[in-house]
Amino acid sequence: MPRPPTDGPLPAPPSPPPLTAMPAGRVVVLLAMLLGIQPVTTDLYLPGLPALTSGFAASMAQAQLTLTALLLAFGLSQLVWGTLSDHFGRRPILLWGLGAYVLASVACVLAPSMATLIVWRAVQGAAMGASVMCARAIVRDLYAPEDGARVMSRGLTGLGLIACLSAPAGSLLSEYFGWRAALATLAVFGAATLLLVALWLRETAPPPRPGAVRPAALLATWRGILRHPTFWAFSLLTVSTYGGLFTFLAASSFVLLDVLGLSRLQYGGVMFGVSLVYIAGTFLCRHWLARFGLQRTVARGALLSLGGGTAMGVLALAGVHHPLALVLPFCLFAVGHGIHQPCGQIGAVGPFPHAAGTASALNGCLMMLAAFAMGGWIGTRLDGTVFALSNGLWFWGVCVALAAWGLVPRYGRMVAVKVAQP
């Protein structure tokens, strides 16, 4: 991998025009809603996933597709949304994407079969890509990278609060009203987010370059981003930490409910507690950023990620198959996740102030491709034991440490560059 440029950063991009100025609190609330749509979409229906599977007389592999198809569409769609948002602006893309999300959510509620549900979940994931991708790009539009990491951490604290409520709410809805009620809640959340964007969000994207959406220009932009080692250092960090989170999300409902015998309400309590721990990680991230800087914060967080993954794997191999032997180690990993996601997302986008949407999209696509591959692996390894979960998390904990201790220190300098233009 080549070293980053050593001839110093290019001049910082011009400040956004006054129209883009928004109160910081409003920015954080918008970020929390736009980013929070992801845990709402994935976590809220998890407690009802076993009932959904039996209700459609489907296999576990088919049930996993309701999550992995959504995430694959979510990742790939960002490649389109990112380019369009760099050219047309963040606001119109968010309005279109969130509108499509609401419609797809209603279709999921009315799905008559597992196959139909999988299709509409994929459409829902593609629409969700606009929300999450634009949120990350908006932070880069408005803030320098170091400040952006702190603002993103605050937004992810809000995401954590939303995630705290998602699983317990999903447990209650699934227990008393059925899994379709849990899916209906997604449409309500999407509509509320759409309303906030329509009322609050001002355009933040810099003026588009003429011809930026021509194929040659798009390829040049992608090539410039993908050749930059800083992008890869931070993207591999986000891929690894998200891979661990996804492993827990995809496997925990089957392992904790079906293998270890927790009730749906107990499972909702577990997810609530994990979300609280994640929120603590975002607070710790801001504290460490102010004290140690970005690279040392990432390095310290890797101790938590590796420790949690290793503890879960070793306990499982030792025959300690108890809910606490899975949940407590994952809490360590979740604290690390609260550190690595804001740092990694802003680090991957930081070098590209004039192509923040495209860089955000590529980073998001890599995370979702890893999640899709992991979902396929988990679907074939859920065999009535805990090992699909424990081995998967151990693997990702090692990957986080390799990225945080090997790649970020070497290639993590955030150099403001303009990507290649034809």
Buried (B, 14 or more C-beta within 10 A) or exposed (E): EEEBBEEEEEEEBEEBEEEBEBEEEEBBBBBBBBBBBBBBBBBBBBBBBBBBBEEBEBEBBBBBBBBBBBBBBBBBBBBBBBBBBBBBBBBBBBBBBBBBBBBBBBBBBEBEEBEBBBBBBBBBBBBBBBBBBBBBBBBBBBBBBBEBBBBBBBBBBBBBBBBBBBBBBBBBBBBEEBBBBBBBBBBEBBBBBBEBBEEBBBBBBBEBBEEBBEEEBBEBBBEBBEEBBBBBBBBBBBBBBBBBBBBBBBBBBBBBBEBBEBEBBBBBBBBBBBBBBBBBBBBBBBEBBEEEEBBBBBBBBBBBBBBBBBBBBBBBEEEBBEBEBBBBBBBBBBBBBBBBBBBBBBBBBBBBBBBBBBBBBBBBBBBBBBBBBBBBBBBEBBEEEBBBBBBBBBBBBBBBBBBBBEBBBBBBBBBBBBBBBE
